[in-house]
Amino acid sequence: MTALQIRSVPDDLHRRLKARAAQRGQSLSEYAIEILRRAADTPTVEELTERIRSRGAAGDASTAEVVALIRSDRDGR
């Protein structure tokens, strides 16, 4: 496993993250890994756009699927 060091974290941000981790019964490291994992797993706008484009002009995507992709992107922000 690789170590990751983040420098110059503002004190207020550190306090808030530490408090949230404690509320969840996690260490700050565990909580940070969870946040980073979610961020890495969330598709970018570019990835969503490419996914839609790859379906072709006529598209196999239903309106509901397109709406779900857009909502997924918005929820990730």
PyMOL Python script that loads the backbone (N, CA, C, O; Angstrom):
from pymol import cmd

cmd.read_pdbstr("""\
ATOM      1  N   MET A   1       0.832  -1.171   0.000  1.00  0.00           N
ATOM      2  CA  MET A   1       0.000   0.000   0.000  1.00  0.00           C
ATOM      3  C   MET A   1       0.885   1.245   0.000  1.00  0.00           C
ATOM      4  O   MET A   1       1.960   1.249   0.600  1.00  0.00           O
ATOM      5  N   THR A   2       0.436   2.283  -0.665  1.00  0.00           N
ATOM      6  CA  THR A   2       1.195   3.517  -0.785  1.00  0.00           C
ATOM      7  C   THR A   2       0.743   4.533   0.253  1.00  0.00           C
ATOM      8  O   THR A   2      -0.431   4.572   0.621  1.00  0.00           O
ATOM      9  N   ALA A   3       1.664   5.343   0.716  1.00  0.00           N
ATOM     10  CA  ALA A   3       1.338   6.422   1.651  1.00  0.00           C
ATOM     11  C   ALA A   3       1.108   7.702   0.856  1.00  0.00           C
ATOM     12  O   ALA A   3       1.727   7.920  -0.186  1.00  0.00           O
ATOM     13  N   LEU A   4       0.218   8.537   1.356  1.00  0.00           N
ATOM     14  CA  LEU A   4      -0.081   9.816   0.726  1.00  0.00           C
ATOM     15  C   LEU A   4      -0.007  10.889   1.795  1.00  0.00           C
ATOM     16  O   LEU A   4      -0.652  10.782   2.838  1.00  0.00           O
ATOM     17  N   GLN A   5       0.768  11.910   1.541  1.00  0.00           N
ATOM     18  CA  GLN A   5       0.898  13.007   2.492  1.00  0.00           C
ATOM     19  C   GLN A   5       0.318  14.261   1.849  1.00  0.00           C
ATOM     20  O   GLN A   5       0.641  14.587   0.707  1.00  0.00           O
ATOM     21  N   ILE A   6      -0.533  14.956   2.584  1.00  0.00           N
ATOM     22  CA  ILE A   6      -1.123  16.193   2.088  1.00  0.00           C
ATOM     23  C   ILE A   6      -0.618  17.325   2.967  1.00  0.00           C
ATOM     24  O   ILE A   6      -0.835  17.331   4.179  1.00  0.00           O
ATOM     25  N   ARG A   7       0.048  18.268   2.352  1.00  0.00           N
ATOM     26  CA  ARG A   7       0.632  19.384   3.104  1.00  0.00           C
ATOM     27  C   ARG A   7      -0.271  20.607   3.052  1.00  0.00           C
ATOM     28  O   ARG A   7      -1.127  20.741   2.177  1.00  0.00           O
ATOM     29  N   SER A   8      -0.056  21.482   4.002  1.00  0.00           N
ATOM     30  CA  SER A   8      -0.720  22.793   4.054  1.00  0.00           C
ATOM     31  C   SER A   8      -2.243  22.691   4.119  1.00  0.00           C
ATOM     32  O   SER A   8      -2.950  23.480   3.492  1.00  0.00           O
ATOM     33  N   VAL A   9      -2.739  21.725   4.872  1.00  0.00           N
ATOM     34  CA  VAL A   9      -4.179  21.612   5.079  1.00  0.00           C
ATOM     35  C   VAL A   9      -4.583  22.698   6.072  1.00  0.00           C
ATOM     36  O   VAL A   9      -4.037  22.757   7.174  1.00  0.00           O
ATOM     37  N   PRO A  10      -5.530  23.557   5.701  1.00  0.00           N
ATOM     38  CA  PRO A  10      -5.959  24.604   6.631  1.00  0.00           C
ATOM     39  C   PRO A  10      -6.469  23.995   7.944  1.00  0.00           C
ATOM     40  O   PRO A  10      -7.124  22.953   7.947  1.00  0.00           O
ATOM     41  N   ASP A  11      -6.157  24.660   9.047  1.00  0.00           N
ATOM     42  CA  ASP A  11      -6.531  24.151  10.371  1.00  0.00           C
ATOM     43  C   ASP A  11      -8.026  23.874  10.482  1.00  0.00           C
ATOM     44  O   ASP A  11      -8.433  22.845  11.022  1.00  0.00           O
ATOM     45  N   ASP A  12      -8.845  24.795   9.970  1.00  0.00           N
ATOM     46  CA  ASP A  12     -10.296  24.634  10.062  1.00  0.00           C
ATOM     47  C   ASP A  12     -10.759  23.389   9.302  1.00  0.00           C
ATOM     48  O   ASP A  12     -11.601  22.638   9.795  1.00  0.00           O
ATOM     49  N   LEU A  13     -10.221  23.174   8.123  1.00  0.00           N
ATOM     50  CA  LEU A  13     -10.577  21.994   7.335  1.00  0.00           C
ATOM     51  C   LEU A  13     -10.156  20.725   8.066  1.00  0.00           C
ATOM     52  O   LEU A  13     -10.916  19.758   8.112  1.00  0.00           O
ATOM     53  N   HIS A  14      -8.974  20.718   8.629  1.00  0.00           N
ATOM     54  CA  HIS A  14      -8.483  19.559   9.382  1.00  0.00           C
ATOM     55  C   HIS A  14      -9.415  19.248  10.551  1.00  0.00           C
ATOM     56  O   HIS A  14      -9.758  18.089  10.786  1.00  0.00           O
ATOM     57  N   ARG A  15      -9.820  20.282  11.280  1.00  0.00           N
ATOM     58  CA  ARG A  15     -10.727  20.088  12.428  1.00  0.00           C
ATOM     59  C   ARG A  15     -12.059  19.494  11.983  1.00  0.00           C
ATOM     60  O   ARG A  15     -12.575  18.568  12.609  1.00  0.00           O
ATOM     61  N   ARG A  16     -12.614  20.036  10.895  1.00  0.00           N
ATOM     62  CA  ARG A  16     -13.917  19.552  10.418  1.00  0.00           C
ATOM     63  C   ARG A  16     -13.837  18.106   9.935  1.00  0.00           C
ATOM     64  O   ARG A  16     -14.723  17.303  10.228  1.00  0.00           O
ATOM     65  N   LEU A  17     -12.788  17.777   9.202  1.00  0.00           N
ATOM     66  CA  LEU A  17     -12.630  16.400   8.726  1.00  0.00           C
ATOM     67  C   LEU A  17     -12.430  15.435   9.889  1.00  0.00           C
ATOM     68  O   LEU A  17     -12.989  14.338   9.901  1.00  0.00           O
ATOM     69  N   LYS A  18     -11.636  15.848  10.855  1.00  0.00           N
ATOM     70  CA  LYS A  18     -11.383  15.009  12.025  1.00  0.00           C
ATOM     71  C   LYS A  18     -12.682  14.778  12.809  1.00  0.00           C
ATOM     72  O   LYS A  18     -12.935  13.672  13.288  1.00  0.00           O
ATOM     73  N   ALA A  19     -13.500  15.824  12.935  1.00  0.00           N
ATOM     74  CA  ALA A  19     -14.779  15.704  13.641  1.00  0.00           C
ATOM     75  C   ALA A  19     -15.726  14.760  12.901  1.00  0.00           C
ATOM     76  O   ALA A  19     -16.390  13.931  13.523  1.00  0.00           O
ATOM     77  N   ARG A  20     -15.785  14.883  11.594  1.00  0.00           N
ATOM     78  CA  ARG A  20     -16.655  13.996  10.814  1.00  0.00           C
ATOM     79  C   ARG A  20     -16.186  12.549  10.905  1.00  0.00           C
ATOM     80  O   ARG A  20     -17.001  11.632  11.012  1.00  0.00           O
ATOM     81  N   ALA A  21     -14.893  12.350  10.865  1.00  0.00           N
ATOM     82  CA  ALA A  21     -14.351  10.993  11.004  1.00  0.00           C
ATOM     83  C   ALA A  21     -14.751  10.415  12.358  1.00  0.00           C
ATOM     84  O   ALA A  21     -15.177   9.263  12.445  1.00  0.00           O
ATOM     85  N   ALA A  22     -14.613  11.212  13.404  1.00  0.00           N
ATOM     86  CA  ALA A  22     -14.963  10.753  14.756  1.00  0.00           C
ATOM     87  C   ALA A  22     -16.447  10.409  14.845  1.00  0.00           C
ATOM     88  O   ALA A  22     -16.816   9.421  15.480  1.00  0.00           O
ATOM     89  N   GLN A  23     -17.301  11.214  14.215  1.00  0.00           N
ATOM     90  CA  GLN A  23     -18.742  10.941  14.218  1.00  0.00           C
ATOM     91  C   GLN A  23     -19.056   9.589  13.586  1.00  0.00           C
ATOM     92  O   GLN A  23     -20.025   8.929  13.959  1.00  0.00           O
ATOM     93  N   ARG A  24     -18.239   9.188  12.638  1.00  0.00           N
ATOM     94  CA  ARG A  24     -18.449   7.920  11.939  1.00  0.00           C
ATOM     95  C   ARG A  24     -17.677   6.771  12.585  1.00  0.00           C
ATOM     96  O   ARG A  24     -17.747   5.632  12.124  1.00  0.00           O
ATOM     97  N   GLY A  25     -16.944   7.073  13.647  1.00  0.00           N
ATOM     98  CA  GLY A  25     -16.149   6.044  14.309  1.00  0.00           C
ATOM     99  C   GLY A  25     -14.945   5.618  13.483  1.00  0.00           C
ATOM    100  O   GLY A  25     -14.510   4.469  13.549  1.00  0.00           O
ATOM    101  N   GLN A  26     -14.409   6.556  12.703  1.00  0.00           N
ATOM    102  CA  GLN A  26     -13.269   6.266  11.839  1.00  0.00           C
ATOM    103  C   GLN A  26     -12.093   7.147  12.223  1.00  0.00           C
ATOM    104  O   GLN A  26     -12.248   8.196  12.848  1.00  0.00           O
ATOM    105  N   SER A  27     -10.922   6.690  11.832  1.00  0.00           N
ATOM    106  CA  SER A  27      -9.750   7.551  11.965  1.00  0.00           C
ATOM    107  C   SER A  27      -9.804   8.565  10.829  1.00  0.00           C
ATOM    108  O   SER A  27     -10.541   8.390   9.860  1.00  0.00           O
ATOM    109  N   LEU A  28      -9.023   9.616  10.959  1.00  0.00           N
ATOM    110  CA  LEU A  28      -8.959  10.614   9.899  1.00  0.00           C
ATOM    111  C   LEU A  28      -8.468   9.972   8.605  1.00  0.00           C
ATOM    112  O   LEU A  28      -8.966  10.296   7.527  1.00  0.00           O
ATOM    113  N   SER A  29      -7.507   9.073   8.700  1.00  0.00           N
ATOM    114  CA  SER A  29      -6.989   8.382   7.506  1.00  0.00           C
ATOM    115  C   SER A  29      -8.072   7.548   6.827  1.00  0.00           C
ATOM    116  O   SER A  29      -8.213   7.588   5.605  1.00  0.00           O
ATOM    117  N   GLU A  30      -8.834   6.795   7.612  1.00  0.00           N
ATOM    118  CA  GLU A  30      -9.911   5.976   7.043  1.00  0.00           C
ATOM    119  C   GLU A  30     -10.947   6.845   6.344  1.00  0.00           C
ATOM    120  O   GLU A  30     -11.404   6.529   5.246  1.00  0.00           O
ATOM    121  N   TYR A  31     -11.309   7.940   6.996  1.00  0.00           N
ATOM    122  CA  TYR A  31     -12.305   8.851   6.426  1.00  0.00           C
ATOM    123  C   TYR A  31     -11.780   9.492   5.145  1.00  0.00           C
ATOM    124  O   TYR A  31     -12.514   9.594   4.161  1.00  0.00           O
ATOM    125  N   ALA A  32     -10.531   9.920   5.144  1.00  0.00           N
ATOM    126  CA  ALA A  32      -9.935  10.540   3.955  1.00  0.00           C
ATOM    127  C   ALA A  32      -9.879   9.546   2.796  1.00  0.00           C
ATOM    128  O   ALA A  32     -10.142   9.915   1.651  1.00  0.00           O
ATOM    129  N   ILE A  33      -9.541   8.298   3.082  1.00  0.00           N
ATOM    130  CA  ILE A  33      -9.503   7.274   2.030  1.00  0.00           C
ATOM    131  C   ILE A  33     -10.896   7.074   1.444  1.00  0.00           C
ATOM    132  O   ILE A  33     -11.047   6.923   0.231  1.00  0.00           O
ATOM    133  N   GLU A  34     -11.911   7.074   2.301  1.00  0.00           N
ATOM    134  CA  GLU A  34     -13.287   6.921   1.829  1.00  0.00           C
ATOM    135  C   GLU A  34     -13.670   8.076   0.897  1.00  0.00           C
ATOM    136  O   GLU A  34     -14.267   7.856  -0.157  1.00  0.00           O
ATOM    137  N   ILE A  35     -13.327   9.295   1.287  1.00  0.00           N
ATOM    138  CA  ILE A  35     -13.624  10.469   0.457  1.00  0.00           C
ATOM    139  C   ILE A  35     -12.883  10.380  -0.877  1.00  0.00           C
ATOM    140  O   ILE A  35     -13.465  10.631  -1.932  1.00  0.00           O
ATOM    141  N   LEU A  36     -11.614  10.026  -0.827  1.00  0.00           N
ATOM    142  CA  LEU A  36     -10.818   9.914  -2.051  1.00  0.00           C
ATOM    143  C   LEU A  36     -11.344   8.801  -2.957  1.00  0.00           C
ATOM    144  O   LEU A  36     -11.377   8.959  -4.178  1.00  0.00           O
ATOM    145  N   ARG A  37     -11.752   7.688  -2.373  1.00  0.00           N
ATOM    146  CA  ARG A  37     -12.295   6.575  -3.165  1.00  0.00           C
ATOM    147  C   ARG A  37     -13.566   7.010  -3.884  1.00  0.00           C
ATOM    148  O   ARG A  37     -13.732   6.742  -5.074  1.00  0.00           O
ATOM    149  N   ARG A  38     -14.468   7.686  -3.161  1.00  0.00           N
ATOM    150  CA  ARG A  38     -15.707   8.161  -3.786  1.00  0.00           C
ATOM    151  C   ARG A  38     -15.409   9.132  -4.922  1.00  0.00           C
ATOM    152  O   ARG A  38     -16.026   9.061  -5.985  1.00  0.00           O
ATOM    153  N   ALA A  39     -14.459  10.041  -4.693  1.00  0.00           N
ATOM    154  CA  ALA A  39     -14.091  11.012  -5.728  1.00  0.00           C
ATOM    155  C   ALA A  39     -13.520  10.311  -6.957  1.00  0.00           C
ATOM    156  O   ALA A  39     -13.839  10.679  -8.087  1.00  0.00           O
ATOM    157  N   ALA A  40     -12.687   9.316  -6.742  1.00  0.00           N
ATOM    158  CA  ALA A  40     -12.071   8.593  -7.862  1.00  0.00           C
ATOM    159  C   ALA A  40     -13.090   7.737  -8.615  1.00  0.00           C
ATOM    160  O   ALA A  40     -12.954   7.526  -9.820  1.00  0.00           O
ATOM    161  N   ASP A  41     -14.108   7.246  -7.911  1.00  0.00           N
ATOM    162  CA  ASP A  41     -15.121   6.394  -8.531  1.00  0.00           C
ATOM    163  C   ASP A  41     -16.205   7.181  -9.262  1.00  0.00           C
ATOM    164  O   ASP A  41     -16.938   6.614 -10.072  1.00  0.00           O
ATOM    165  N   THR A  42     -16.314   8.476  -8.987  1.00  0.00           N
ATOM    166  CA  THR A  42     -17.329   9.307  -9.623  1.00  0.00           C
ATOM    167  C   THR A  42     -16.853   9.713 -11.013  1.00  0.00           C
ATOM    168  O   THR A  42     -15.786  10.310 -11.155  1.00  0.00           O
ATOM    169  N   PRO A  43     -17.644   9.388 -12.045  1.00  0.00           N
ATOM    170  CA  PRO A  43     -17.212   9.754 -13.389  1.00  0.00           C
ATOM    171  C   PRO A  43     -17.190  11.273 -13.578  1.00  0.00           C
ATOM    172  O   PRO A  43     -18.019  11.997 -13.027  1.00  0.00           O
ATOM    173  N   THR A  44     -16.229  11.726 -14.363  1.00  0.00           N
ATOM    174  CA  THR A  44     -16.140  13.152 -14.675  1.00  0.00           C
ATOM    175  C   THR A  44     -17.169  13.493 -15.747  1.00  0.00           C
ATOM    176  O   THR A  44     -17.733  12.603 -16.383  1.00  0.00           O
ATOM    177  N   VAL A  45     -17.405  14.780 -15.940  1.00  0.00           N
ATOM    178  CA  VAL A  45     -18.314  15.224 -16.997  1.00  0.00           C
ATOM    179  C   VAL A  45     -17.815  14.704 -18.344  1.00  0.00           C
ATOM    180  O   VAL A  45     -18.603  14.263 -19.180  1.00  0.00           O
ATOM    181  N   GLU A  46     -16.502  14.761 -18.545  1.00  0.00           N
ATOM    182  CA  GLU A  46     -15.927  14.286 -19.803  1.00  0.00           C
ATOM    183  C   GLU A  46     -16.189  12.792 -20.001  1.00  0.00           C
ATOM    184  O   GLU A  46     -16.520  12.359 -21.105  1.00  0.00           O
ATOM    185  N   GLU A  47     -16.042  12.007 -18.935  1.00  0.00           N
ATOM    186  CA  GLU A  47     -16.292  10.569 -19.034  1.00  0.00           C
ATOM    187  C   GLU A  47     -17.762  10.284 -19.332  1.00  0.00           C
ATOM    188  O   GLU A  47     -18.075   9.409 -20.139  1.00  0.00           O
ATOM    189  N   LEU A  48     -18.660  11.018 -18.686  1.00  0.00           N
ATOM    190  CA  LEU A  48     -20.087  10.844 -18.950  1.00  0.00           C
ATOM    191  C   LEU A  48     -20.423  11.235 -20.381  1.00  0.00           C
ATOM    192  O   LEU A  48     -21.189  10.549 -21.057  1.00  0.00           O
ATOM    193  N   THR A  49     -19.845  12.339 -20.837  1.00  0.00           N
ATOM    194  CA  THR A  49     -20.081  12.799 -22.207  1.00  0.00           C
ATOM    195  C   THR A  49     -19.598  11.754 -23.202  1.00  0.00           C
ATOM    196  O   THR A  49     -20.296  11.446 -24.168  1.00  0.00           O
ATOM    197  N   GLU A  50     -18.415  11.211 -22.975  1.00  0.00           N
ATOM    198  CA  GLU A  50     -17.873  10.191 -23.872  1.00  0.00           C
ATOM    199  C   GLU A  50     -18.747   8.941 -23.863  1.00  0.00           C
ATOM    200  O   GLU A  50     -18.964   8.324 -24.905  1.00  0.00           O
ATOM    201  N   ARG A  51     -19.239   8.576 -22.702  1.00  0.00           N
ATOM    202  CA  ARG A  51     -20.119   7.412 -22.599  1.00  0.00           C
ATOM    203  C   ARG A  51     -21.376   7.618 -23.446  1.00  0.00           C
ATOM    204  O   ARG A  51     -21.829   6.708 -24.140  1.00  0.00           O
ATOM    205  N   ILE A  52     -21.926   8.824 -23.375  1.00  0.00           N
ATOM    206  CA  ILE A  52     -23.126   9.140 -24.152  1.00  0.00           C
ATOM    207  C   ILE A  52     -22.794   9.162 -25.642  1.00  0.00           C
ATOM    208  O   ILE A  52     -23.533   8.605 -26.453  1.00  0.00           O
ATOM    209  N   ARG A  53     -21.682   9.806 -26.002  1.00  0.00           N
ATOM    210  CA  ARG A  53     -21.273   9.881 -27.416  1.00  0.00           C
ATOM    211  C   ARG A  53     -21.013   8.499 -28.004  1.00  0.00           C
ATOM    212  O   ARG A  53     -21.329   8.242 -29.165  1.00  0.00           O
ATOM    213  N   SER A  54     -20.442   7.620 -27.206  1.00  0.00           N
ATOM    214  CA  SER A  54     -20.088   6.293 -27.712  1.00  0.00           C
ATOM    215  C   SER A  54     -21.314   5.464 -28.071  1.00  0.00           C
ATOM    216  O   SER A  54     -21.202   4.432 -28.734  1.00  0.00           O
ATOM    217  N   ARG A  55     -22.448   5.905 -27.645  1.00  0.00           N
ATOM    218  CA  ARG A  55     -23.684   5.179 -27.954  1.00  0.00           C
ATOM    219  C   ARG A  55     -24.209   5.520 -29.345  1.00  0.00           C
ATOM    220  O   ARG A  55     -25.175   4.915 -29.812  1.00  0.00           O
ATOM    221  N   GLY A  56     -23.577   6.486 -30.007  1.00  0.00           N
ATOM    222  CA  GLY A  56     -23.944   6.820 -31.377  1.00  0.00           C
ATOM    223  C   GLY A  56     -24.977   7.922 -31.458  1.00  0.00           C
ATOM    224  O   GLY A  56     -25.579   8.317 -30.460  1.00  0.00           O
ATOM    225  N   ALA A  57     -25.166   8.412 -32.685  1.00  0.00           N
ATOM    226  CA  ALA A  57     -26.081   9.535 -32.917  1.00  0.00           C
ATOM    227  C   ALA A  57     -27.503   9.176 -32.521  1.00  0.00           C
ATOM    228  O   ALA A  57     -28.178   9.946 -31.837  1.00  0.00           O
ATOM    229  N   ALA A  58     -27.961   7.998 -32.954  1.00  0.00           N
ATOM    230  CA  ALA A  58     -29.315   7.588 -32.598  1.00  0.00           C
ATOM    231  C   ALA A  58     -29.376   7.272 -31.116  1.00  0.00           C
ATOM    232  O   ALA A  58     -30.377   7.524 -30.446  1.00  0.00           O
ATOM    233  N   GLY A  59     -28.289   6.717 -30.624  1.00  0.00           N
ATOM    234  CA  GLY A  59     -28.174   6.444 -29.192  1.00  0.00           C
ATOM    235  C   GLY A  59     -29.056   5.311 -28.722  1.00  0.00           C
ATOM    236  O   GLY A  59     -30.220   5.194 -29.104  1.00  0.00           O
ATOM    237  N   ASP A  60     -28.476   4.495 -27.895  1.00  0.00           N
ATOM    238  CA  ASP A  60     -29.229   3.416 -27.274  1.00  0.00           C
ATOM    239  C   ASP A  60     -29.736   3.842 -25.904  1.00  0.00           C
ATOM    240  O   ASP A  60     -30.483   3.114 -25.250  1.00  0.00           O
ATOM    241  N   ALA A  61     -29.320   5.035 -25.479  1.00  0.00           N
ATOM    242  CA  ALA A  61     -29.682   5.502 -24.140  1.00  0.00           C
ATOM    243  C   ALA A  61     -31.112   6.027 -24.136  1.00  0.00           C
ATOM    244  O   ALA A  61     -31.519   6.790 -25.012  1.00  0.00           O
ATOM    245  N   SER A  62     -31.850   5.603 -23.140  1.00  0.00           N
ATOM    246  CA  SER A  62     -33.196   6.139 -22.969  1.00  0.00           C
ATOM    247  C   SER A  62     -33.094   7.483 -22.267  1.00  0.00           C
ATOM    248  O   SER A  62     -32.055   7.821 -21.700  1.00  0.00           O
ATOM    249  N   THR A  63     -34.157   8.229 -22.308  1.00  0.00           N
ATOM    250  CA  THR A  63     -34.185   9.512 -21.608  1.00  0.00           C
ATOM    251  C   THR A  63     -33.897   9.307 -20.131  1.00  0.00           C
ATOM    252  O   THR A  63     -33.181  10.099 -19.518  1.00  0.00           O
ATOM    253  N   ALA A  64     -34.447   8.259 -19.565  1.00  0.00           N
ATOM    254  CA  ALA A  64     -34.238   7.979 -18.139  1.00  0.00           C
ATOM    255  C   ALA A  64     -32.766   7.725 -17.838  1.00  0.00           C
ATOM    256  O   ALA A  64     -32.269   8.144 -16.792  1.00  0.00           O
ATOM    257  N   GLU A  65     -32.062   7.041 -18.745  1.00  0.00           N
ATOM    258  CA  GLU A  65     -30.636   6.777 -18.537  1.00  0.00           C
ATOM    259  C   GLU A  65     -29.814   8.058 -18.607  1.00  0.00           C
ATOM    260  O   GLU A  65     -28.887   8.254 -17.821  1.00  0.00           O
ATOM    261  N   VAL A  66     -30.157   8.927 -19.551  1.00  0.00           N
ATOM    262  CA  VAL A  66     -29.444  10.201 -19.672  1.00  0.00           C
ATOM    263  C   VAL A  66     -29.672  11.040 -18.427  1.00  0.00           C
ATOM    264  O   VAL A  66     -28.733  11.624 -17.886  1.00  0.00           O
ATOM    265  N   VAL A  67     -30.908  11.103 -17.973  1.00  0.00           N
ATOM    266  CA  VAL A  67     -31.226  11.858 -16.759  1.00  0.00           C
ATOM    267  C   VAL A  67     -30.470  11.272 -15.571  1.00  0.00           C
ATOM    268  O   VAL A  67     -29.951  12.022 -14.744  1.00  0.00           O
ATOM    269  N   ALA A  68     -30.400   9.954 -15.473  1.00  0.00           N
ATOM    270  CA  ALA A  68     -29.678   9.299 -14.371  1.00  0.00           C
ATOM    271  C   ALA A  68     -28.193   9.637 -14.412  1.00  0.00           C
ATOM    272  O   ALA A  68     -27.588   9.877 -13.367  1.00  0.00           O
ATOM    273  N   LEU A  69     -27.596   9.660 -15.604  1.00  0.00           N
ATOM    274  CA  LEU A  69     -26.180  10.022 -15.727  1.00  0.00           C
ATOM    275  C   LEU A  69     -25.938  11.463 -15.290  1.00  0.00           C
ATOM    276  O   LEU A  69     -24.971  11.750 -14.585  1.00  0.00           O
ATOM    277  N   ILE A  70     -26.813  12.358 -15.705  1.00  0.00           N
ATOM    278  CA  ILE A  70     -26.666  13.771 -15.323  1.00  0.00           C
ATOM    279  C   ILE A  70     -26.829  13.925 -13.821  1.00  0.00           C
ATOM    280  O   ILE A  70     -26.059  14.642 -13.183  1.00  0.00           O
ATOM    281  N   ARG A  71     -27.826  13.256 -13.252  1.00  0.00           N
ATOM    282  CA  ARG A  71     -28.030  13.335 -11.798  1.00  0.00           C
ATOM    283  C   ARG A  71     -26.834  12.774 -11.044  1.00  0.00           C
ATOM    284  O   ARG A  71     -26.414  13.330 -10.029  1.00  0.00           O
ATOM    285  N   SER A  72     -26.293  11.679 -11.540  1.00  0.00           N
ATOM    286  CA  SER A  72     -25.121  11.072 -10.917  1.00  0.00           C
ATOM    287  C   SER A  72     -23.961  12.052 -10.894  1.00  0.00           C
ATOM    288  O   SER A  72     -23.256  12.172  -9.892  1.00  0.00           O
ATOM    289  N   ASP A  73     -23.768  12.743 -11.993  1.00  0.00           N
ATOM    290  CA  ASP A  73     -22.693  13.736 -12.062  1.00  0.00           C
ATOM    291  C   ASP A  73     -22.952  14.879 -11.093  1.00  0.00           C
ATOM    292  O   ASP A  73     -22.045  15.303 -10.377  1.00  0.00           O
ATOM    293  N   ARG A  74     -24.168  15.376 -11.064  1.00  0.00           N
ATOM    294  CA  ARG A  74     -24.497  16.493 -10.167  1.00  0.00           C
ATOM    295  C   ARG A  74     -24.355  16.099  -8.702  1.00  0.00           C
ATOM    296  O   ARG A  74     -23.865  16.886  -7.891  1.00  0.00           O
ATOM    297  N   ASP A  75     -24.777  14.894  -8.362  1.00  0.00           N
ATOM    298  CA  ASP A  75     -24.687  14.427  -6.975  1.00  0.00           C
ATOM    299  C   ASP A  75     -23.244  14.283  -6.526  1.00  0.00           C
ATOM    300  O   ASP A  75     -22.948  14.372  -5.334  1.00  0.00           O
ATOM    301  N   GLY A  76     -22.346  14.060  -7.476  1.00  0.00           N
ATOM    302  CA  GLY A  76     -20.936  13.904  -7.152  1.00  0.00           C
ATOM    303  C   GLY A  76     -20.216  15.201  -6.871  1.00  0.00           C
ATOM    304  O   GLY A  76     -19.072  15.187  -6.417  1.00  0.00           O
ATOM    305  N   ARG A  77     -20.856  16.311  -7.128  1.00  0.00           N
ATOM    306  CA  ARG A  77     -20.209  17.617  -6.923  1.00  0.00           C
ATOM    307  C   ARG A  77     -20.325  18.083  -5.512  1.00  0.00           C
ATOM    308  O   ARG A  77     -19.835  19.161  -5.175  1.00  0.00           O
TER     309      ARG A  77
END
""", "prot")
cmd.dss("prot")
cmd.show_as("cartoon", "prot")
cmd.util.cbc("prot")
cmd.orient("prot")
